[in-house]
């Protein structure tokens, strides 16, 4: 199910959105094929940073599974990432 409000941050590497403010400016903890992502979670709180995901129409689900385009949040990042 989609969050009512958009996420508050995003990873500069793998583009994973986050909703926990304590993670901002911390290194991403996701792993891909056993290798840790080299990105950092950055805050994304501007009005234009997020848009409803057009793939799942903001539900976070696609064919009864988590939407991979928005990581199940129902939102896609539309801002400009700063490393």
Biopython code that builds the backbone (N, CA, C, O; Angstrom):
import numpy as np
from Bio.PDB.StructureBuilder import StructureBuilder

atoms = [
    (1, "UNK", "N", (0.839, -1.183, 0.000)),
    (1, "UNK", "CA", (0.000, 0.000, 0.000)),
    (1, "UNK", "C", (0.883, 1.245, 0.000)),
    (1, "UNK", "O", (1.936, 1.263, 0.637)),
    (2, "UNK", "N", (0.465, 2.256, -0.696)),
    (2, "UNK", "CA", (1.198, 3.503, -0.825)),
    (2, "UNK", "C", (1.174, 4.316, 0.462)),
    (2, "UNK", "O", (0.190, 4.304, 1.202)),
    (3, "UNK", "N", (2.241, 5.003, 0.710)),
    (3, "UNK", "CA", (2.284, 5.922, 1.838)),
    (3, "UNK", "C", (1.447, 7.152, 1.513)),
    (3, "UNK", "O", (1.360, 7.551, 0.352)),
    (4, "UNK", "N", (0.837, 7.749, 2.515)),
    (4, "UNK", "CA", (0.058, 8.965, 2.309)),
    (4, "UNK", "C", (0.988, 10.107, 1.905)),
    (4, "UNK", "O", (0.657, 10.903, 1.027)),
    (5, "UNK", "N", (2.131, 10.181, 2.538)),
    (5, "UNK", "CA", (3.118, 11.205, 2.211)),
    (5, "UNK", "C", (4.303, 10.548, 1.523)),
    (5, "UNK", "O", (4.573, 9.365, 1.735)),
    (6, "UNK", "N", (5.006, 11.305, 0.706)),
    (6, "UNK", "CA", (6.160, 10.708, 0.019)),
    (6, "UNK", "C", (7.299, 10.409, 0.985)),
    (6, "UNK", "O", (7.312, 10.915, 2.107)),
    (7, "UNK", "N", (8.258, 9.586, 0.555)),
    (7, "UNK", "CA", (9.436, 9.318, 1.373)),
    (7, "UNK", "C", (10.181, 10.628, 1.664)),
    (7, "UNK", "O", (9.927, 11.646, 1.020)),
    (8, "UNK", "N", (11.095, 10.596, 2.631)),
    (8, "UNK", "CA", (11.817, 11.817, 2.998)),
    (8, "UNK", "C", (13.256, 11.823, 2.507)),
    (8, "UNK", "O", (13.962, 12.819, 2.664)),
    (9, "UNK", "N", (13.692, 10.727, 1.916)),
    (9, "UNK", "CA", (15.064, 10.667, 1.429)),
    (9, "UNK", "C", (15.234, 9.565, 0.407)),
    (9, "UNK", "O", (14.332, 8.762, 0.167)),
    (10, "UNK", "N", (16.427, 9.546, -0.195)),
    (10, "UNK", "CA", (16.712, 8.567, -1.245)),
    (10, "UNK", "C", (18.210, 8.276, -1.277)),
    (10, "UNK", "O", (19.026, 9.142, -0.963)),
    (11, "UNK", "N", (18.561, 7.053, -1.658)),
    (11, "UNK", "CA", (19.964, 6.669, -1.785)),
    (11, "UNK", "C", (20.532, 7.232, -3.080)),
    (11, "UNK", "O", (19.900, 7.143, -4.133)),
    (12, "UNK", "N", (21.724, 7.809, -3.001)),
    (12, "UNK", "CA", (22.362, 8.378, -4.184)),
    (12, "UNK", "C", (22.892, 7.292, -5.124)),
    (12, "UNK", "O", (23.194, 7.574, -6.284)),
    (13, "UNK", "N", (23.006, 6.064, -4.638)),
    (13, "UNK", "CA", (23.509, 4.976, -5.465)),
    (13, "UNK", "C", (22.404, 4.161, -6.107)),
    (13, "UNK", "O", (22.245, 4.174, -7.328)),
    (14, "UNK", "N", (21.641, 3.451, -5.289)),
    (14, "UNK", "CA", (20.629, 2.524, -5.811)),
    (14, "UNK", "C", (19.237, 3.147, -5.920)),
    (14, "UNK", "O", (18.304, 2.494, -6.389)),
    (15, "UNK", "N", (19.090, 4.389, -5.498)),
    (15, "UNK", "CA", (17.832, 5.148, -5.610)),
    (15, "UNK", "C", (16.700, 4.593, -4.739)),
    (15, "UNK", "O", (15.527, 4.823, -5.032)),
    (16, "UNK", "N", (17.042, 3.871, -3.680)),
    (16, "UNK", "CA", (16.029, 3.358, -2.761)),
    (16, "UNK", "C", (15.504, 4.492, -1.895)),
    (16, "UNK", "O", (16.292, 5.195, -1.262)),
    (17, "UNK", "N", (14.178, 4.687, -1.852)),
    (17, "UNK", "CA", (13.614, 5.730, -1.003)),
    (17, "UNK", "C", (13.582, 5.295, 0.461)),
    (17, "UNK", "O", (13.510, 4.102, 0.758)),
    (18, "UNK", "N", (13.635, 6.267, 1.375)),
    (18, "UNK", "CA", (13.566, 5.979, 2.806)),
    (18, "UNK", "C", (12.532, 6.877, 3.465)),
    (18, "UNK", "O", (12.226, 7.962, 2.972)),
    (19, "UNK", "N", (12.001, 6.412, 4.577)),
    (19, "UNK", "CA", (11.032, 7.185, 5.345)),
    (19, "UNK", "C", (11.513, 7.443, 6.769)),
    (19, "UNK", "O", (10.801, 8.063, 7.559)),
    (20, "UNK", "N", (12.701, 6.980, 7.099)),
    (20, "UNK", "CA", (13.261, 7.148, 8.437)),
    (20, "UNK", "C", (14.329, 8.243, 8.414)),
    (20, "UNK", "O", (15.383, 8.063, 7.803)),
    (21, "UNK", "N", (14.069, 9.363, 9.068)),
    (21, "UNK", "CA", (14.987, 10.506, 9.027)),
    (21, "UNK", "C", (16.339, 10.214, 9.665)),
    (21, "UNK", "O", (17.314, 10.903, 9.361)),
    (22, "UNK", "N", (16.428, 9.228, 10.529)),
    (22, "UNK", "CA", (17.699, 8.913, 11.178)),
    (22, "UNK", "C", (18.734, 8.385, 10.175)),
    (22, "UNK", "O", (19.933, 8.406, 10.454)),
    (23, "UNK", "N", (18.277, 7.914, 9.018)),
    (23, "UNK", "CA", (19.191, 7.365, 8.003)),
    (23, "UNK", "C", (19.810, 8.425, 7.100)),
    (23, "UNK", "O", (20.775, 8.135, 6.394)),
    (24, "UNK", "N", (19.281, 9.643, 7.106)),
    (24, "UNK", "CA", (19.806, 10.694, 6.223)),
    (24, "UNK", "C", (21.273, 10.953, 6.526)),
    (24, "UNK", "O", (21.669, 11.099, 7.683)),
    (25, "UNK", "N", (22.069, 11.007, 5.471)),
    (25, "UNK", "CA", (23.527, 11.187, 5.480)),
    (25, "UNK", "C", (24.293, 9.938, 5.919)),
    (25, "UNK", "O", (25.509, 9.993, 6.106)),
    (26, "UNK", "N", (23.595, 8.816, 6.085)),
    (26, "UNK", "CA", (24.242, 7.544, 6.398)),
    (26, "UNK", "C", (24.450, 6.768, 5.102)),
    (26, "UNK", "O", (23.735, 6.972, 4.121)),
    (27, "UNK", "N", (25.427, 5.885, 5.113)),
    (27, "UNK", "CA", (25.675, 5.045, 3.942)),
    (27, "UNK", "C", (24.537, 4.043, 3.782)),
    (27, "UNK", "O", (24.023, 3.509, 4.764)),
    (28, "UNK", "N", (24.156, 3.798, 2.549)),
    (28, "UNK", "CA", (23.097, 2.842, 2.239)),
    (28, "UNK", "C", (23.511, 1.451, 2.714)),
    (28, "UNK", "O", (24.676, 1.068, 2.606)),
    (29, "UNK", "N", (22.547, 0.705, 3.241)),
    (29, "UNK", "CA", (22.853, -0.633, 3.753)),
    (29, "UNK", "C", (22.367, -1.760, 2.840)),
    (29, "UNK", "O", (22.458, -2.932, 3.207)),
    (30, "UNK", "N", (21.854, -1.421, 1.660)),
    (30, "UNK", "CA", (21.387, -2.458, 0.742)),
    (30, "UNK", "C", (22.556, -3.184, 0.098)),
    (30, "UNK", "O", (23.634, -2.622, -0.095)),
    (31, "UNK", "N", (22.313, -4.444, -0.229)),
    (31, "UNK", "CA", (23.338, -5.271, -0.869)),
    (31, "UNK", "C", (22.795, -5.825, -2.185)),
    (31, "UNK", "O", (21.630, -6.206, -2.289)),
    (32, "UNK", "N", (23.667, -5.857, -3.173)),
    (32, "UNK", "CA", (23.334, -6.395, -4.489)),
    (32, "UNK", "C", (24.395, -7.413, -4.851)),
    (32, "UNK", "O", (25.569, -7.068, -4.988)),
    (33, "UNK", "N", (23.991, -8.663, -5.007)),
    (33, "UNK", "CA", (24.922, -9.768, -5.289)),
    (33, "UNK", "C", (26.052, -9.818, -4.271)),
    (33, "UNK", "O", (27.203, -10.077, -4.624)),
    (34, "UNK", "N", (25.717, -9.568, -3.000)),
    (34, "UNK", "CA", (26.697, -9.648, -1.920)),
    (34, "UNK", "C", (27.566, -8.413, -1.744)),
    (34, "UNK", "O", (28.405, -8.375, -0.845)),
    (35, "UNK", "N", (27.380, -7.400, -2.589)),
    (35, "UNK", "CA", (28.186, -6.187, -2.513)),
    (35, "UNK", "C", (27.316, -5.046, -1.983)),
    (35, "UNK", "O", (26.209, -4.816, -2.471)),
    (36, "UNK", "N", (27.832, -4.341, -0.983)),
    (36, "UNK", "CA", (27.071, -3.245, -0.386)),
    (36, "UNK", "C", (27.026, -2.048, -1.332)),
    (36, "UNK", "O", (28.024, -1.702, -1.964)),
    (37, "UNK", "N", (25.862, -1.428, -1.419)),
    (37, "UNK", "CA", (25.682, -0.224, -2.237)),
    (37, "UNK", "C", (26.649, 0.854, -1.746)),
    (37, "UNK", "O", (26.902, 0.965, -0.546)),
    (38, "UNK", "N", (27.184, 1.643, -2.668)),
    (38, "UNK", "CA", (28.126, 2.696, -2.278)),
    (38, "UNK", "C", (27.453, 4.059, -2.128)),
    (38, "UNK", "O", (28.135, 5.071, -1.961)),
    (39, "UNK", "N", (26.125, 4.093, -2.185)),
    (39, "UNK", "CA", (25.395, 5.351, -2.070)),
    (39, "UNK", "C", (25.210, 5.809, -0.629)),
    (39, "UNK", "O", (25.501, 5.085, 0.323)),
    (40, "UNK", "N", (24.718, 7.028, -0.505)),
    (40, "UNK", "CA", (24.435, 7.654, 0.789)),
    (40, "UNK", "C", (22.995, 8.147, 0.748)),
    (40, "UNK", "O", (22.544, 8.665, -0.274)),
    (41, "UNK", "N", (22.274, 7.987, 1.852)),
    (41, "UNK", "CA", (20.899, 8.481, 1.904)),
    (41, "UNK", "C", (20.910, 10.000, 2.040)),
    (41, "UNK", "O", (21.515, 10.540, 2.966)),
    (42, "UNK", "N", (20.244, 10.684, 1.122)),
    (42, "UNK", "CA", (20.128, 12.142, 1.137)),
    (42, "UNK", "C", (18.682, 12.530, 1.357)),
    (42, "UNK", "O", (17.768, 11.841, 0.905)),
    (43, "UNK", "N", (18.481, 13.628, 2.049)),
    (43, "UNK", "CA", (17.132, 14.130, 2.269)),
    (43, "UNK", "C", (16.515, 14.612, 0.973)),
    (43, "UNK", "O", (17.203, 15.163, 0.113)),
    (44, "UNK", "N", (15.223, 14.405, 0.835)),
    (44, "UNK", "CA", (14.492, 14.835, -0.360)),
    (44, "UNK", "C", (13.120, 15.313, 0.105)),
    (44, "UNK", "O", (12.135, 14.579, 0.023)),
    (45, "UNK", "N", (13.068, 16.533, 0.585)),
    (45, "UNK", "CA", (11.848, 17.056, 1.194)),
    (45, "UNK", "C", (11.184, 18.163, 0.396)),
    (45, "UNK", "O", (10.121, 18.649, 0.785)),
    (46, "UNK", "N", (11.791, 18.573, -0.717)),
    (46, "UNK", "CA", (11.189, 19.635, -1.513)),
    (46, "UNK", "C", (9.905, 19.151, -2.171)),
    (46, "UNK", "O", (9.755, 17.969, -2.479)),
    (47, "UNK", "N", (8.996, 20.070, -2.378)),
    (47, "UNK", "CA", (7.687, 19.763, -2.957)),
    (47, "UNK", "C", (7.810, 19.015, -4.284)),
    (47, "UNK", "O", (7.034, 18.098, -4.554)),
    (48, "UNK", "N", (8.767, 19.398, -5.098)),
    (48, "UNK", "CA", (8.917, 18.798, -6.430)),
    (48, "UNK", "C", (9.817, 17.563, -6.460)),
    (48, "UNK", "O", (10.085, 17.037, -7.540)),
    (49, "UNK", "N", (10.290, 17.088, -5.312)),
    (49, "UNK", "CA", (11.187, 15.934, -5.282)),
    (49, "UNK", "C", (10.497, 14.614, -5.625)),
    (49, "UNK", "O", (11.151, 13.687, -6.103)),
    (50, "UNK", "N", (9.186, 14.513, -5.388)),
    (50, "UNK", "CA", (8.483, 13.248, -5.557)),
    (50, "UNK", "C", (7.248, 13.396, -6.430)),
    (50, "UNK", "O", (6.608, 14.448, -6.452)),
    (51, "UNK", "N", (6.922, 12.325, -7.150)),
    (51, "UNK", "CA", (5.674, 12.265, -7.917)),
    (51, "UNK", "C", (5.080, 10.872, -7.706)),
    (51, "UNK", "O", (5.802, 9.911, -7.440)),
    (52, "UNK", "N", (3.772, 10.780, -7.827)),
    (52, "UNK", "CA", (3.122, 9.472, -7.711)),
    (52, "UNK", "C", (3.660, 8.556, -8.806)),
    (52, "UNK", "O", (3.839, 8.984, -9.946)),
    (53, "UNK", "N", (3.912, 7.318, -8.463)),
    (53, "UNK", "CA", (4.437, 6.348, -9.427)),
    (53, "UNK", "C", (3.399, 6.077, -10.513)),
    (53, "UNK", "O", (2.294, 5.628, -10.207)),
    (54, "UNK", "N", (3.738, 6.344, -11.781)),
    (54, "UNK", "CA", (2.777, 6.096, -12.864)),
    (54, "UNK", "C", (2.620, 4.608, -13.188)),
    (54, "UNK", "O", (1.619, 4.209, -13.782)),
    (55, "UNK", "N", (3.589, 3.797, -12.807)),
    (55, "UNK", "CA", (3.537, 2.366, -13.119)),
    (55, "UNK", "C", (2.477, 1.662, -12.266)),
    (55, "UNK", "O", (1.696, 0.862, -12.781)),
    (56, "UNK", "N", (2.453, 1.960, -10.963)),
    (56, "UNK", "CA", (1.486, 1.306, -10.062)),
    (56, "UNK", "C", (0.359, 2.252, -9.648)),
    (56, "UNK", "O", (-0.489, 1.898, -8.829)),
    (57, "UNK", "N", (0.358, 3.455, -10.222)),
    (57, "UNK", "CA", (-0.636, 4.485, -9.924)),
    (57, "UNK", "C", (-0.677, 4.846, -8.445)),
    (57, "UNK", "O", (-1.740, 5.136, -7.895)),
    (58, "UNK", "N", (0.491, 4.826, -7.808)),
    (58, "UNK", "CA", (0.597, 5.237, -6.418)),
    (58, "UNK", "C", (0.209, 4.190, -5.393)),
    (58, "UNK", "O", (0.131, 4.500, -4.204)),
    (59, "UNK", "N", (-0.036, 2.961, -5.819)),
    (59, "UNK", "CA", (-0.441, 1.913, -4.874)),
    (59, "UNK", "C", (0.738, 1.192, -4.241)),
    (59, "UNK", "O", (0.612, 0.639, -3.149)),
    (60, "UNK", "N", (1.884, 1.193, -4.917)),
    (60, "UNK", "CA", (3.040, 0.442, -4.442)),
    (60, "UNK", "C", (3.004, -1.017, -4.861)),
    (60, "UNK", "O", (3.932, -1.773, -4.576)),
    (61, "UNK", "N", (1.926, -1.415, -5.540)),
    (61, "UNK", "CA", (1.769, -2.804, -5.973)),
    (61, "UNK", "C", (1.572, -2.885, -7.472)),
    (61, "UNK", "O", (0.966, -2.012, -8.093)),
    (62, "UNK", "N", (2.104, -3.963, -8.037)),
    (62, "UNK", "CA", (1.936, -4.217, -9.467)),
    (62, "UNK", "C", (1.706, -5.707, -9.638)),
    (62, "UNK", "O", (2.583, -6.512, -9.324)),
    (63, "UNK", "N", (0.549, -6.077, -10.127)),
    (63, "UNK", "CA", (0.150, -7.477, -10.286)),
    (63, "UNK", "C", (0.333, -8.224, -8.954)),
    (63, "UNK", "O", (0.953, -9.287, -8.906)),
    (64, "UNK", "N", (-0.210, -7.656, -7.895)),
    (64, "UNK", "CA", (-0.223, -8.243, -6.550)),
    (64, "UNK", "C", (1.167, -8.424, -5.933)),
    (64, "UNK", "O", (1.312, -9.137, -4.940)),
    (65, "UNK", "N", (2.174, -7.794, -6.507)),
    (65, "UNK", "CA", (3.528, -7.832, -5.960)),
    (65, "UNK", "C", (4.031, -6.404, -5.801)),
    (65, "UNK", "O", (3.459, -5.469, -6.362)),
    (66, "UNK", "N", (5.090, -6.245, -5.042)),
    (66, "UNK", "CA", (5.674, -4.930, -4.832)),
    (66, "UNK", "C", (6.136, -4.328, -6.150)),
    (66, "UNK", "O", (6.804, -4.991, -6.944)),
    (67, "UNK", "N", (5.780, -3.085, -6.376)),
    (67, "UNK", "CA", (6.203, -2.382, -7.581)),
    (67, "UNK", "C", (7.700, -2.092, -7.480)),
    (67, "UNK", "O", (8.144, -1.446, -6.531)),
    (68, "UNK", "N", (8.462, -2.557, -8.436)),
    (68, "UNK", "CA", (9.915, -2.354, -8.414)),
    (68, "UNK", "C", (10.304, -0.943, -8.848)),
    (68, "UNK", "O", (11.388, -0.471, -8.502)),
    (69, "UNK", "N", (9.446, -0.270, -9.592)),
    (69, "UNK", "CA", (9.762, 1.089, -10.050)),
    (69, "UNK", "C", (9.823, 2.080, -8.895)),
    (69, "UNK", "O", (10.617, 3.020, -8.924)),
    (70, "UNK", "N", (8.990, 1.874, -7.878)),
    (70, "UNK", "CA", (8.937, 2.816, -6.744)),
    (70, "UNK", "C", (9.346, 2.150, -5.440)),
    (70, "UNK", "O", (9.190, 2.741, -4.371)),
    (71, "UNK", "N", (9.864, 0.933, -5.510)),
    (71, "UNK", "CA", (10.269, 0.168, -4.315)),
    (71, "UNK", "C", (9.111, -0.033, -3.358)),
    (71, "UNK", "O", (9.313, -0.125, -2.147)),
    (72, "UNK", "N", (7.887, -0.103, -3.896)),
    (72, "UNK", "CA", (6.708, -0.364, -3.089)),
    (72, "UNK", "C", (6.181, 0.828, -2.301)),
    (72, "UNK", "O", (5.307, 0.664, -1.450)),
    (73, "UNK", "N", (6.699, 2.028, -2.572)),
    (73, "UNK", "CA", (6.257, 3.213, -1.815)),
    (73, "UNK", "C", (5.099, 3.940, -2.483)),
    (73, "UNK", "O", (4.364, 4.673, -1.821)),
    (74, "UNK", "N", (4.929, 3.746, -3.789)),
    (74, "UNK", "CA", (3.907, 4.486, -4.527)),
    (74, "UNK", "C", (4.412, 5.828, -5.028)),
    (74, "UNK", "O", (3.656, 6.590, -5.631)),
    (75, "UNK", "N", (5.687, 6.126, -4.783)),
    (75, "UNK", "CA", (6.290, 7.410, -5.167)),
    (75, "UNK", "C", (7.565, 7.181, -5.965)),
    (75, "UNK", "O", (8.295, 6.223, -5.712)),
    (76, "UNK", "N", (7.835, 8.053, -6.923)),
    (76, "UNK", "CA", (9.104, 8.036, -7.653)),
    (76, "UNK", "C", (9.818, 9.356, -7.432)),
    (76, "UNK", "O", (9.196, 10.417, -7.369)),
    (77, "UNK", "N", (11.134, 9.271, -7.315)),
    (77, "UNK", "CA", (11.933, 10.479, -7.107)),
    (77, "UNK", "C", (11.992, 11.271, -8.400)),
    (77, "UNK", "O", (12.299, 10.718, -9.456)),
    (78, "UNK", "N", (11.705, 12.552, -8.326)),
    (78, "UNK", "CA", (11.695, 13.419, -9.512)),
    (78, "UNK", "C", (12.677, 14.577, -9.365)),
    (78, "UNK", "O", (12.781, 15.420, -10.257)),
    (79, "UNK", "N", (13.390, 14.624, -8.255)),
    (79, "UNK", "CA", (14.344, 15.708, -8.011)),
    (79, "UNK", "C", (15.704, 15.422, -8.613)),
    (79, "UNK", "O", (15.870, 14.481, -9.389)),
    (80, "UNK", "N", (16.662, 16.234, -8.250)),
    (80, "UNK", "CA", (18.035, 16.058, -8.711)),
    (80, "UNK", "C", (18.886, 15.607, -7.535)),
    (80, "UNK", "O", (18.968, 16.286, -6.512)),
    (81, "UNK", "N", (19.513, 14.458, -7.695)),
    (81, "UNK", "CA", (20.345, 13.916, -6.613)),
    (81, "UNK", "C", (21.682, 14.633, -6.525)),
    (81, "UNK", "O", (22.328, 14.908, -7.536)),
    (82, "UNK", "N", (22.077, 14.923, -5.310)),
    (82, "UNK", "CA", (23.396, 15.487, -5.053)),
    (82, "UNK", "C", (24.189, 14.435, -4.312)),
    (82, "UNK", "O", (23.759, 13.970, -3.256)),
    (83, "UNK", "N", (25.316, 14.058, -4.829)),
    (83, "UNK", "CA", (26.146, 13.045, -4.185)),
    (83, "UNK", "C", (26.787, 13.659, -3.007)),
    (83, "UNK", "O", (27.541, 12.993, -2.298)),
]
sb = StructureBuilder()
sb.init_structure("model")
sb.init_model(0)
sb.init_chain("A")
sb.init_seg("    ")
for serial, (resi, resn, name, xyz) in enumerate(atoms, 1):
    if name == "N":
        sb.init_residue(resn, " ", resi, " ")
    sb.init_atom(name, np.array(xyz, "f"), 0.0, 1.0, " ", f" {name:<3s}", serial, name[0])
structure = sb.get_structure()
